Amino acid sequence: MAKYYVTVANIMTQATTVFAQVQTLPDGGTSSSVKVPPGMTKISVLGVALSHNDISVIDTGNNFTVQLSGTGLVDGIQEFLVGTLACQEVGTSVGASLSAEKANYRDVDVKLKPGEVVISAAYDGTDPGSPLVVVTLGFE
């Protein structure tokens, strides 16, 4: 079980297939990277939540990838498929609909050394209209 958690989020406004840093802290501040906490030797938990932000573009489907990089990774860049979002028009008009999913957490084993971890995210497919990604790393 992880002993130290860091959460960051971003509204993804970049083009498809382009990694951009996920760096907005829960208090609205900005973090360019996460310093490996003293005594921590691995990331053992990866948590991710995905959502449409303002407006979702119809007839889209996207895969989302989180990339970890930086001087604190023993084995270099690591990438994880973290989920999908889709939006489809039904019938001849678009009605209001809302669906919510809880964050997904999974065990990972990313070895660390003193340094920094940069969290980035990308998506592929048709531009879905600025989705939101939230990432939590659990250190131990």
N, C-alpha and C positions, 0 to 999 in steps of 0.2 A: 504494500500500500504506500502510495506516495506520501511524502512528508511536507512538501512545499509546492504550492500551485501558483501559476501565473495565467491570467486571462487577458486576451487582447481581441479586438474586433475591427472590422472595416467594412464600409460600403464599397463594393467592388465596381469601380468605374473604368477600369482598364479594358483594353480590347481583349477579345478571346485569345486564349493560349499564351497570355503574357503574365508572368509572375509579378505580383506587386506585394510589398510589405504589408503585413497585418500589424498595425501598431497603435491603435487607439485603445487606451486603458479604460476600465469601467468608469473612472471619474472624469473622463473626457480628455485627460492628458495624452501626450504622445510619447511612445517609447520606440527608439530606433532599433533596439535589440534588447534581449533579456540576458543579463549577466548570470552565468552559472552560479547558483548559490553555494557558499562555502560548504565543503564536505559532501556535496551531491555528486554522484558518479554516473547517474543515468536518468533519462526520462522514461518513466514506467507507465504513464497514462497519457493518452491523447484524447481530448474531448473536443467535439466540433458540433456546432449548430449552424444550419443554413436556413435562410428565409428570403423571400422576395422583400424588397424594401418599399419603394413608393408604388410603382406601377410595374406589373409584369407584362412582358411582351407575349402575345398569344402564339401558340404553336411553336414553342421552344422546348428543348430538353438539353440539359447540361450535366456534365460530370465535373466534380470539383476535386482539386488536388491541393494538399498542403505540403509545402517544401520547408524543410529545416536546413539551415546552412550556418556558417560562421566558424569562428576560431575555437569554439567550445565543443565541437563534434569530433570525436576520435576517428570515425570512419568516413568523414566527409558528408556531402549533401545526402539527405534522406527525403524521399517523397512518399506520400500516403494518399491513396484515393479515399476521400472522406464522405462522399455522398452525391446525390443528384437532386436537381429541381426540374420540374416540368410544368408547363402551362399550355392548355389546349382550349380552343374555342369549341363550344358545344352548341350545335344548332346554328341559327342565323344571327344570334346576338350574344354579346358577352354579358353575363350577369355577375353580380357580386358574389364572391365566394371567399372563404377564409379557411385555411387549414393550418394547423400548427403541429409541429413535431418536437419532441423533447431532444435535448442534446444527446449525442451518441458518444459513449466513452469506450475506449478499448485499451487493452494492455499492449504496450510496445516496449522495446528494449533498445534504446538509443544511447550508446555509451558517450560519456562526457568527460571533459578535462576542463581545467580553469580556462575561462574565456567567455565568449558571447554566443548566443543562439539568435539567429535572425529567422523570423517566422514570415513566410510568404504564402500566397494562395493564387491559384489560377483556375479558370474554367475553360471548357471547350464547347463547341457547338455554336448555335446562333446566339447573338447578344441577348440575354434575358432581361435587360433593363435594370442594372445596378443592384445585384443581390447583396445580401448581408452575410458575412461569415464571421463566426465567433470561435476562437480557438483557445482551449485550456491545455497547458502542459503541466503534468505532475512529475515532480523531481523526487528522487530519493538517493 
